[in-house]
Amino acid sequence: MPKPSLLLDAAFLVDAIARQNDIGTIIDTVLDGLSERFGYKDVLLLLHDAARGVLITRGTRGYEWMGSGPEVPLGDGLIGAVASAGRLINVGNARPGAEDGGARGATAWPGLPNAMSRIGVPMTVQGKVTGVLFAESRERFAFSADDQAVMTIVACQAGASLALAEKQESAVQDSKAHELFDQPAERVFRVSHHTLDDSIFIDNEYLIKGVAGRLLMFMLDVHQREGRDEFTNRELRLSAAMRLPKGKDNLDTRLLLLRRRLEEKGAPIRLVRVGRGRIRLRLDGAPLLERVEV
């Protein structure tokens, strides 16, 4: 049986996670707790992007790179295998660099050099794997049965809390958007796209430029042609018009920046998250689109 202090520490951490209602705070609470209470020096949390079939690193502790990091395809290496199989995997005597014991398979992975022990635990919500908790160590057989129990307990609470926080966030944003934009549209506003640097002006006031500008114009163009207002991250990535860099494209970060910029400017356009990997365009009026060639 695990030592009482271990159970107590696990209970404290689960309680702390359950008290959070923000996605970023939940992730920080999970990683800080595993690091500070249980001494895991190198630990990370990845979330499953079902639309792309990858696991996206959303937070780390102990690694040189912090916060968001590498992506792991589903089924690739230990982390991908944990997600695809939906079960815990604990490797205690890995051969450094070997695919069968490594954190990854074919994917470049800037993980812990010469790691000998690795453990991955699925975060499962209603039978569906939503992410993976992962830790590694340079020591052989570093993760005991107690560690497996702790990681499983924390992963279960983390998965449930993150799923609920995401659902609540989407509901709140959608509700706010309805309040702001569900009135009869009488206003006509001009959206100018300067193709030289992809800068966007709304009624002659500067909004944003670069990739974020291309993202906004892509959605407005589709809305104008098809009447559609909902888009997926996968669709945006695959569009040739985006010209996103291969590999780490930071699409989520760019969308967040665009969404906040629209809110800060009080623009007649809003972006609302309606689920993982999906976003909705809301308009307060009728946009008049124009392209400015310089």
C-alpha positions in Angstrom: 0.0 0.0 0.0 1.2 3.5 -0.7 2.5 5.4 2.3 -0.2 7.6 4.0 1.9 10.8 3.3 1.8 9.9 -0.4 -1.9 9.5 -0.4 -2.3 12.7 1.6 -0.1 14.6 -0.9 -2.1 13.1 -3.8 -5.3 14.2 -2.1 -4.0 17.8 -1.6 -3.0 18.0 -5.3 -6.3 16.6 -6.6 -8.2 19.0 -4.4 -6.1 22.0 -5.7 -6.7 20.9 -9.3 -10.5 20.6 -8.7 -10.7 24.1 -7.4 -9.4 25.7 -10.6 -11.6 26.8 -13.5 -9.1 28.1 -16.0 -7.3 25.9 -18.5 -3.9 27.5 -18.0 -4.2 27.5 -14.2 -5.2 23.9 -14.2 -2.2 22.9 -16.2 0.2 24.9 -14.0 -1.4 23.4 -10.8 -0.9 19.9 -12.2 2.8 20.4 -13.2 3.7 22.4 -10.1 2.2 19.8 -7.9 4.0 16.9 -9.5 7.2 18.8 -9.4 7.0 20.3 -5.9 5.1 17.6 -4.0 6.4 14.5 -5.7 9.8 15.6 -6.9 9.4 14.9 -10.6 12.1 17.0 -12.2 11.1 16.6 -15.8 7.4 16.4 -16.5 5.0 17.6 -19.2 1.4 17.7 -20.1 0.1 17.1 -23.6 -3.4 17.6 -25.0 -4.9 15.6 -27.9 -5.9 17.5 -31.0 -8.3 15.1 -32.6 -8.7 17.0 -35.8 -4.9 16.7 -36.6 -4.3 13.4 -34.8 -1.4 14.8 -32.7 -0.6 15.5 -29.0 0.3 19.1 -28.4 2.6 20.0 -25.5 0.8 22.5 -23.3 3.1 22.8 -20.3 6.4 21.5 -19.0 8.6 21.6 -15.9 12.3 20.9 -15.8 13.0 21.1 -19.5 15.0 23.8 -21.2 12.0 24.7 -23.3 9.0 25.8 -21.2 5.3 26.1 -21.9 4.1 25.0 -25.3 6.6 22.7 -27.1 6.8 19.7 -29.5 3.9 17.9 -31.0 3.7 14.1 -31.1 1.6 12.2 -33.7 -0.9 9.7 -32.3 0.8 6.3 -32.0 4.3 7.7 -32.3 6.8 6.5 -29.7 5.9 6.0 -26.0 3.8 9.2 -25.7 1.8 8.4 -28.8 1.4 4.8 -27.8 0.0 5.8 -24.4 -2.7 8.0 -26.2 -3.6 5.4 -28.8 -3.7 2.5 -26.4 -5.3 4.4 -23.6 -3.1 2.8 -21.0 -0.2 3.6 -18.7 3.3 2.8 -20.0 6.3 2.7 -17.6 9.8 2.0 -19.0 12.4 1.6 -16.3 15.5 0.6 -18.2 15.4 2.4 -21.6 18.2 2.4 -24.1 18.8 6.1 -24.8 17.7 7.0 -28.3 16.0 3.6 -28.9 12.6 4.1 -30.5 10.9 1.3 -28.5 11.9 3.0 -25.2 12.0 6.6 -26.3 9.5 9.3 -25.8 9.0 9.6 -29.5 9.4 7.5 -32.7 10.1 9.3 -35.9 9.3 12.8 -34.5 12.2 15.0 -33.4 12.1 15.3 -29.7 14.1 17.7 -27.6 13.6 15.7 -24.4 15.9 14.7 -21.6 19.3 13.5 -22.8 20.2 9.9 -21.8 16.9 9.3 -20.1 16.7 5.8 -18.6 13.2 5.9 -17.2 10.0 7.2 -18.7 6.3 7.0 -17.7 3.3 8.1 -19.6 -0.3 8.1 -18.3 -3.4 8.8 -20.4 -5.9 11.5 -19.3 -9.2 9.8 -20.0 -12.7 11.5 -19.9 -15.8 9.2 -20.4 -13.6 6.6 -22.1 -11.9 9.1 -24.4 -8.2 9.9 -24.2 -7.9 13.7 -24.1 -4.2 14.0 -23.2 -1.1 12.5 -21.7 0.9 13.1 -18.5 4.6 12.2 -19.1 7.7 12.2 -16.9 11.3 10.9 -17.4 14.5 10.5 -15.4 18.1 9.7 -16.0 17.9 7.0 -13.2 17.0 3.4 -14.0 13.6 2.2 -12.6 12.9 5.7 -11.3 9.1 5.3 -11.3 7.6 2.8 -8.8 4.1 1.4 -8.4 3.4 4.4 -6.1 4.4 6.8 -8.9 2.1 5.0 -11.3 -0.7 5.4 -8.8 0.0 9.1 -8.2 0.2 9.8 -11.9 -3.0 8.0 -12.6 -4.9 9.8 -9.9 -3.7 13.2 -11.0 -4.3 12.4 -14.7 -7.9 11.5 -14.0 -8.6 14.7 -12.1 -6.6 16.8 -14.7 -8.6 15.3 -17.6 -12.0 16.0 -15.9 -11.1 19.5 -14.8 -9.7 20.5 -18.2 -12.7 19.1 -20.1 -15.1 21.0 -17.8 -13.1 24.2 -18.0 -13.0 24.0 -21.8 -16.8 23.5 -22.0 -17.5 26.4 -19.6 -15.1 28.7 -21.5 -16.8 27.9 -24.8 -20.3 28.5 -23.3 -19.3 31.8 -21.7 -17.7 33.1 -24.9 -20.7 32.0 -27.0 -23.1 33.6 -24.6 -21.2 36.9 -24.7 -21.1 36.8 -28.5 -24.8 36.2 -28.7 -25.4 39.2 -26.4 -23.2 41.5 -28.6 -24.0 40.3 -32.1 -27.5 38.8 -32.2 -29.2 42.1 -32.8 -30.5 42.9 -36.4 -27.5 43.8 -38.5 -27.9 47.3 -39.9 -24.3 48.5 -39.8 -22.0 48.2 -42.8 -18.3 48.4 -42.1 -15.3 48.3 -44.4 -12.5 45.8 -44.0 -9.4 46.7 -46.0 -6.6 44.1 -46.6 -3.2 45.5 -47.6 -1.6 42.6 -49.4 2.0 43.9 -49.1 2.2 43.0 -45.4 -1.3 41.5 -44.8 -2.3 44.4 -42.6 -6.0 44.8 -41.8 -7.9 48.1 -41.3 -11.5 48.3 -40.2 -13.1 51.6 -41.2 -9.6 53.0 -41.8 -8.4 52.0 -38.3 -5.4 49.6 -38.1 -6.2 46.3 -36.5 -3.4 43.7 -37.1 -1.1 42.4 -39.8 0.9 39.3 -40.9 -0.5 35.7 -40.5 -3.2 36.9 -38.1 -4.4 39.3 -40.9 -4.5 36.5 -43.4 -6.4 34.3 -41.0 -9.1 36.9 -40.6 -9.4 37.7 -44.3 -9.6 33.9 -45.1 -12.6 33.5 -42.7 -14.3 36.7 -44.0 -13.9 35.6 -47.6 -15.4 32.2 -46.9 -18.2 33.7 -45.0 -19.0 36.1 -47.9 -18.8 33.3 -50.5 -20.5 30.5 -48.6 -22.3 32.1 -45.7 -20.4 29.9 -43.4 -19.2 31.2 -40.0 -17.6 28.1 -38.3 -14.0 27.0 -39.1 -11.7 24.2 -37.9 -8.0 24.6 -37.0 -7.3 21.8 -39.5 -9.0 23.8 -42.3 -7.0 26.9 -41.5 -3.7 24.9 -41.5 -4.4 23.2 -44.8 -5.3 26.4 -46.6 -2.6 27.4 -49.0 -3.6 31.1 -48.4 -2.3 30.9 -44.9 1.4 30.1 -45.9 2.0 28.8 -42.4 5.5 27.4 -41.7 5.8 23.7 -41.7 6.3 22.0 -38.3 5.6 24.4 -35.5 3.1 26.9 -36.9 1.8 28.4 -33.6 -1.7 28.6 -35.1 -3.4 28.5 -31.7 -1.3 31.4 -30.5 -2.0 33.4 -33.6 -5.8 32.8 -33.3 -5.6 33.8 -29.6 -3.7 37.0 -30.5 -6.3 37.9 -33.2 -9.2 37.2 -30.9 -7.8 39.4 -28.2 -7.0 42.2 -30.6 -10.5 42.2 -32.0 -11.9 42.5 -28.4 -9.4 45.2 -27.4 -10.3 47.3 -30.4 -14.1 46.8 -29.9 -14.3 45.7 -33.5 -17.6 44.6 -35.1 -16.0 41.1 -35.5 -15.5 38.5 -32.8 -13.9 35.0 -32.8 -15.5 32.6 -30.4 -14.2 29.1 -29.5 -17.0 26.6 -29.8 -14.9 23.4 -29.0 -11.4 22.0 -29.3 -10.1 22.9 -32.7 -13.1 24.9 -33.8 -13.8 28.6 -34.0 -16.8 30.7 -34.9 -16.9 34.1 -36.7 -19.4 36.6 -35.3 -20.2 39.8 -37.1 -22.0 43.0 -35.9 -23.2 44.2 -39.3 -22.2 43.5 -42.9 -18.5 43.6 -43.8 -17.5 45.3 -47.1 -14.3 43.7 -48.1 -11.6 45.3 -50.2 -8.0 44.5 -51.1 -5.4 47.1 -51.5 -2.5 46.3 -53.8 0.6 48.4 -53.1 
